[in-house]
Amino acid sequence: MAVHKTGMDLGDHDRVTVGLISDTHGTLERALLPLLADVDVIVHAGDLLDPGELRQLTPTSGHVVVVRGNNDTPGQWPEGTEALLETLPEQAHLQLPGGLLVIEHGHRVNPARSRHERLRRRHPDARAIVYGHTHRRVIDTDETPWVLNPGAAGRQRAFGGIGFLRLTATVDEWWVEVVTLPKRGRDT
């Protein structure tokens, strides 16, 4: 697996599927792993907390793009992983067929009520922006750039259910699908 900390260029491909995840908080739901293995690239929008989770992610290309979240701090990561933590960027870019995907955790874009507007102003050249932080799944495709939040792929505060977004990009068209695990008794 190759972890890309700032981004990569897949713009020359005919079609790329991207698994968008966030806010695993060291509790990545294992039932998502076979579903994520079917995408070309995985993007993690921050609050990883356990770099060991990256070894579990096996997209078909082997490529994972990761950004740093507000809880990705030395005090919350396992001892001895500080060097890896320090390499995670605040933002990453992924060139896809038909446009640019920008990734950031979103915790520095406030106030929350105008977050989408502010993200769009920060990244006007993007076709879509992925952020995390809220643990709430959002697919805002009313204007370009789109603003997407995959919700939580971990077991902590998975509002709307544990899951991820699958973004498919071709030169002519992009579309987003929600992948959610069935709720169990105590899920929120």
PyMOL commands that set and color helices and strands:
alter all, ss='L'
color gray80, all
select helices_A, chain A and resi 30-36+52-56+82-87+112-122
alter helices_A, ss='H'
color red, helices_A
select strands_A, chain A and resi 2-4+7-9+15-21+41-44+63-66+91-96+99-104+128-130+137-140+146-150+163-170+174-180
alter strands_A, ss='S'
color yellow, strands_A
deselect
rebuild
show_as cartoon
